[in-house]
Amino acid sequence: MSLPYLQPYFGLSNSLQTAQAAGGAAAVGGWVELARTTLSSSSNSIDITSLPDKRYYMLIGHKIPTGSADFVWRVGNSTIDTGSNYASRFSDNGGADGTQTSNNKLLSDNGGSTTPSIQLGYISNLSNKEKLYIGHATTQNTAGAGTAPIRRESVAKWTNTSNVIDTISGIQQESGSFASGSEAIILGWDPADTHTTNFWEELASVSGTSVTSLSTGTFTAKKYLWVQAHFTGGGNAEIQVGNGTIDTGSNYAWRNNTNGGSDAALTSHSKLFSFSANSATAGGAFLNCFMINNASNEKLAIAHTVEAESAGAGTAPNRGEKVGKWANTSNQINIIKMKDDNETQAYDTCLIKVWGSD
């Protein structure tokens, strides 16, 4: 069986995938960094202005709070729209949906948190249509592997149908503030792009056949990581991370949701995530994951998985939504491993790819 050629994706185009997978060497554009604001002192907002007109934006937010602070997005054309022109739908930790209509923000992480978070969002930016947003966020929660992180999934819209977005702000509306080091990064992609300065750089790409585990080996540590893993055959995969060597101790905590059911919180665990094909003869399983990788903070991750289950169109695949943390506050992740739970059942094929950026 031949190995699949995984490429970074989020449903845009083959040319985008090719550009990113080539690490910037291709003749077409991928996600390019348009703007970044990193706070050097405490503030209630992280502002980005004068964005070029791109068909899609990817939003990365990293909150380091002082006191109780949430992180939400506002957008606008020339100036930030602070009016009641937004509507959102969200779920925390797999709970029932909540909605906010005629509101003044696009929802991101859960409000009132005193611990760091990462938020990842996508906006479709067509001038004559309402601007649609998909977001995922995870918040560290109480420090240490004894407490699972918090997750939020959200969708939202900005109801403007006259202008494109050219200014974006991450704001907090609680009693605290954003501390120095908090950051907002806006990436852009457009079908007409031909740049080769892609934000995501390939750091590792490894594959194996008839093995019970697969390691990336050490790679250059970056502040933001994008990880994809795939396997066929076998029944289960566990993801572990480390610095120099894999951490096999009980230093992880994660939260898992399968097929929209109730979340399971797993603490003081020996793995960052687990996902399964559930059958040695199934079509395999695939994980897509983003991480914030600061040495002095717990490492936070947002992941989605698809598990093929039985082959054929007669069986629907399983979907998984996961957030996790590695409780290390001294080192950056520079090695990742995927393994069968007891390293006894071999994968037919397996693959890990890692991209990163500072």
C-alpha positions in Angstrom: 0.0 0.0 0.0 1.4 3.4 -1.0 1.6 6.2 1.6 -0.7 9.2 1.1 1.0 12.5 0.5 -0.3 14.7 3.2 -0.4 18.5 2.7 -1.5 21.3 4.9 -5.2 22.0 4.2 -8.3 23.7 5.3 -10.5 23.3 2.3 -9.2 26.0 0.0 -7.4 24.6 -3.1 -4.9 22.2 -4.5 -2.6 25.1 -5.5 -2.6 26.3 -1.9 -1.8 22.9 -0.6 1.0 22.5 -3.1 2.5 25.8 -2.2 2.5 25.1 1.5 3.8 21.6 1.1 6.7 22.8 -1.0 7.8 25.1 1.9 7.5 28.2 -0.2 9.4 26.8 -3.2 6.3 26.6 -5.5 5.3 29.3 -7.9 1.9 29.9 -6.3 0.9 31.5 -3.1 0.0 29.9 0.2 -0.8 31.4 3.6 1.3 34.5 3.8 1.7 36.7 7.0 0.0 40.0 6.3 0.4 41.6 9.7 1.3 40.9 13.3 1.0 42.9 16.5 2.8 41.7 19.6 2.2 43.6 22.8 5.2 45.1 24.6 3.1 46.3 27.5 -0.4 45.7 29.0 -3.4 46.5 26.8 -7.0 45.7 26.3 -6.7 45.4 22.5 -4.3 44.0 19.9 -4.9 46.1 16.8 -4.0 45.3 13.2 -4.8 47.8 10.4 -4.4 48.4 6.6 -4.7 44.7 5.7 -4.5 44.0 2.0 -7.7 42.6 0.4 -7.5 38.8 0.5 -10.3 36.4 -0.2 -9.6 34.4 3.0 -7.9 35.3 6.3 -6.5 33.0 8.9 -6.5 34.5 12.4 -4.1 33.4 15.1 -4.4 34.8 18.6 -2.3 34.1 21.7 -3.6 35.5 25.0 -1.4 35.9 28.1 -3.7 37.5 30.6 -3.2 39.7 33.6 -6.2 39.0 35.8 -9.5 37.9 34.2 -9.4 38.4 30.5 -11.3 36.9 27.5 -10.1 37.1 23.9 -12.6 38.0 21.1 -12.3 39.5 17.6 -13.7 42.6 16.1 -13.3 43.6 12.4 -14.0 46.5 10.2 -13.2 48.5 7.1 -10.9 51.5 7.8 -12.1 51.5 11.4 -13.1 48.7 13.8 -16.9 48.1 13.9 -17.9 48.3 17.6 -21.7 48.3 16.8 -24.2 45.5 17.2 -23.4 44.0 13.8 -22.2 40.6 14.8 -23.9 37.3 15.6 -22.2 34.2 17.0 -23.0 30.6 17.9 -20.7 28.7 20.3 -20.2 25.6 22.4 -17.9 25.2 25.4 -16.5 21.7 26.3 -19.1 20.0 24.2 -22.0 21.6 25.9 -25.3 22.9 24.4 -24.9 25.7 21.9 -25.2 29.3 23.0 -25.9 32.2 20.8 -25.2 36.0 20.8 -27.1 38.1 18.3 -26.9 41.8 17.5 -23.7 41.8 19.4 -20.4 43.7 19.1 -17.8 40.9 18.6 -16.9 37.6 17.0 -16.6 35.1 19.8 -13.3 33.3 20.4 -12.1 31.9 23.7 -14.2 31.4 26.8 -14.6 34.6 28.9 -13.2 35.3 32.3 -10.1 33.2 32.1 -6.9 34.0 34.1 -4.8 31.5 32.1 -3.2 31.6 28.6 -5.1 30.6 25.5 -4.7 30.2 21.8 -7.4 30.9 19.2 -7.5 29.9 15.6 -10.0 31.3 13.1 -10.9 31.6 9.5 -12.8 34.4 7.7 -14.3 34.4 4.3 -13.9 38.0 3.1 -16.1 38.8 0.1 -17.2 42.5 0.0 -20.8 42.0 -1.0 -21.5 39.1 1.4 -21.7 38.8 5.1 -18.3 37.8 6.5 -18.4 34.3 7.9 -16.1 33.1 10.6 -15.1 29.6 12.0 -13.1 29.5 15.2 -11.6 27.1 17.7 -9.9 28.0 20.9 -8.3 26.3 23.9 -7.5 27.8 27.3 -4.9 26.3 29.7 -7.2 26.2 32.8 -5.5 25.5 36.1 -1.7 24.9 35.6 -0.5 21.3 35.6 -1.5 18.0 34.1 -4.1 17.5 36.8 -6.6 19.8 35.1 -7.9 19.5 31.5 -7.8 22.5 29.2 -11.0 24.3 28.1 -12.2 24.2 24.5 -14.5 26.4 22.5 -15.8 26.0 19.0 -17.7 28.9 17.4 -19.1 30.3 14.2 -20.0 33.9 13.7 -20.7 36.5 11.1 -20.1 40.2 10.5 -23.2 41.5 8.7 -21.5 44.1 6.5 -22.2 43.5 2.8 -20.6 46.7 1.4 -16.9 46.4 2.2 -14.0 44.0 2.7 -12.3 43.6 6.0 -9.1 45.5 6.3 -8.7 46.0 10.0 -8.9 43.4 12.8 -8.6 43.7 16.5 -8.3 41.1 19.3 -9.9 42.6 22.4 -10.8 41.7 26.0 -13.9 42.8 27.8 -13.3 41.4 31.3 -11.7 43.1 34.4 -8.1 42.2 33.5 -6.0 42.9 30.4 -3.6 41.4 27.9 -0.1 41.1 29.2 3.1 41.8 27.3 3.7 39.0 24.8 0.1 38.6 23.8 -0.2 38.5 20.0 -2.4 38.6 17.0 -1.3 37.3 13.6 -3.3 37.6 10.4 -2.5 35.4 7.4 -4.0 35.8 4.0 -4.7 33.7 0.9 -6.2 34.6 -2.4 -6.5 32.5 -5.6 -4.5 35.1 -7.5 -1.5 35.0 -5.1 1.9 34.0 -6.6 4.2 34.8 -3.7 6.6 32.2 -2.3 7.0 33.6 1.3 4.7 31.2 3.0 4.1 31.5 6.8 4.3 27.7 7.3 7.7 26.1 6.9 8.1 22.3 6.7 10.0 21.1 9.8 9.7 17.3 9.6 8.2 14.7 7.3 8.6 11.0 8.2 6.8 7.8 7.2 6.9 4.1 8.0 5.4 0.8 7.1 4.8 -2.3 9.4 6.0 -0.3 12.5 4.3 0.1 15.9 5.5 3.7 16.4 6.9 6.6 14.4 9.0 9.6 15.6 9.8 12.8 13.8 13.2 13.0 15.3 14.3 16.4 16.5 13.3 19.4 14.4 13.8 23.1 14.7 11.5 24.4 17.4 9.0 27.1 16.3 6.5 29.2 18.3 3.5 27.9 16.3 3.3 24.3 15.1 1.0 22.6 12.5 1.0 18.8 12.8 -0.7 16.2 10.6 -0.6 12.5 11.2 -2.2 9.6 9.3 -2.1 5.8 9.7 -3.7 2.7 8.1 -4.0 -0.7 9.6 -3.5 -1.0 13.3 -6.2 0.2 15.6 -5.0 3.1 17.7 -2.6 6.1 17.7 -1.3 8.1 20.6 0.5 11.4 20.2 3.4 12.3 22.5 5.8 15.3 22.4 9.0 16.3 24.0 12.2 18.3 23.9 15.2 16.2 22.6 13.4 13.0 23.9 9.8 12.0 24.1 8.0 12.7 27.4 6.4 9.4 28.4 5.4 10.6 31.9 2.0 11.7 33.2 2.5 15.3 32.1 -0.4 15.7 29.7 -4.1 16.6 30.0 -6.6 16.6 27.2 -10.3 16.9 26.4 -12.0 14.8 23.7 -15.3 14.9 22.0 -16.5 12.2 19.5 -19.3 12.7 17.1 -20.8 15.6 19.1 -21.3 13.7 22.3 -20.2 14.7 25.8 -16.6 15.7 26.3 -14.3 13.4 28.2 -11.6 15.1 30.3 -8.4 13.1 30.7 -5.8 14.3 33.2 -2.3 13.3 34.4 -2.1 11.3 31.2 0.9 9.9 29.3 -0.2 11.3 25.9 -1.4 14.6 24.4 -4.0 12.9 22.2 -5.3 9.5 21.2 -7.3 8.6 18.1 -8.4 5.3 16.6 -9.4 3.6 13.4 -11.2 1.0 15.6 -10.4 -1.8 13.2 -7.2 -3.3 11.8 -8.9 -3.5 8.4 -10.4 0.0 8.5 -9.4 2.8 6.2 -7.2 4.5 8.8 -7.4 7.7 10.7 -6.1 11.3 10.2 -5.3 14.1 12.7 -4.9 17.8 12.0 -3.5 19.9 14.9 -2.2 23.4 15.8 0.0 24.2 18.8 1.3 27.2 20.7 4.9 26.3 21.6 6.3 28.9 24.0 9.1 27.5 26.2 8.0 29.2 29.4 4.2 28.3 29.1 2.3 25.1 29.0 2.0 24.0 25.4 -1.6 24.2 24.1 -3.0 22.3 21.2 -6.2 22.2 19.1 -6.9 19.1 17.0 -9.5 17.5 14.8 -9.5 13.9 13.7 -11.4 11.6 11.3 -11.5 7.9 11.8 -12.6 5.9 8.8 -14.2 3.0 10.6 -15.3 0.1 8.2 -14.4 0.6 4.6 -17.1 1.7 2.1 -19.9 4.2 1.9 -22.2 2.2 4.1 -20.4 3.3 7.3 -19.9 7.0 8.3 -16.5 8.0 9.7 -16.1 9.2 13.3 -15.1 12.8 13.9 -13.1 14.0 16.9 -12.6 17.4 18.4 -9.8 17.6 20.9 -7.7 20.1 22.9 -4.7 19.3 24.9 -1.7 20.6 26.9 1.8 19.5 27.7 2.5 20.8 31.2 6.2 21.5 30.6 7.1 25.2 31.2 10.8 24.9 30.5 11.3 23.7 26.9 9.8 24.0 23.5 8.5 20.9 21.6 11.0 19.8 19.1 10.1 16.1 18.7 6.7 14.3 18.2 5.9 10.6 18.3 2.9 8.6 17.2 2.5 5.1 18.6 0.2 2.2 19.1 -0.9 2.3 22.7 1.2 -0.7 23.7 3.5 -0.6 20.7 2.4 -4.2 19.8 0.0 -3.7 16.8 1.8 -2.5 13.7 0.5 0.1 11.3 0.4 -0.9 7.6 1.5 2.7 6.8 2.0 5.8 8.9 3.0 9.4 8.3 3.7 12.5 10.4 4.3 16.0 8.9 5.2 19.1 10.9 5.1 22.7 9.8 6.0 25.7 12.0 6.6 29.4 12.2 7.9 31.9 14.7 
